[in-house]
Amino acid sequence: MKIKSPCISICELDTKTGLCIGCLRTSQEIAGWKTLTDMEKKKILKLVRERQNV
């Protein structure tokens, strides 16, 4: 099963946190998404969930 990107098409980086205000990923996480392994994508999705709870 393909792991979907958490992108919700609200693409703007918060200058204070460096995170996208839409998906809560860093610019590096966004740029590398297509080349990441499933394990790496799952790790980022876990980080995104943790960032939502802050």
N, C-alpha and C positions, 0 to 999 in steps of 0.2 A: 504494500500500500504506500502510495506516494505521500510524503509529509508536506502539507500545505504551508505556504508562507503565512505568517500572521499579519501581513500587510492588509490594511483596510482603506487604502488609497487616501489617507490623510498624511501626506509626506512632507513633514517639516521638522527640522532638528531644533530642539530646545537648546539655546545657547548656554544655559547654566548646567544642564545635566549631560548634554551631548547625545541625548536619546531622541528618537523620532517620537513626536507627540501622538502619532497614530498607533504605532505597533510596539513602541518601547524598546526598539533595538538600536544599537549603535550603528554608525555609518559603516564600520567594518563588517558587522554582522549582516547588514543589508547587502552590501556589495559582494560578499562571498557566498551568499545563500545558495546560489545555483551549483556551486562546486563543493559544498559541504557534504559529508557523509550523513546518513540518517542519524547516527549516534550524535554527531555534532549539532545537527538540527534540533534533536530532542533536548540537548543540553541548553541551547539558546531558548527554546520554548519554555523550559523550566525557569531560566533566568527572567524571561518576560513575565511569567506568572508571579515570581517573587517581586519584581519591580512594580507590579500592579498593586501589591499589598503594602507598599511603602507610603 
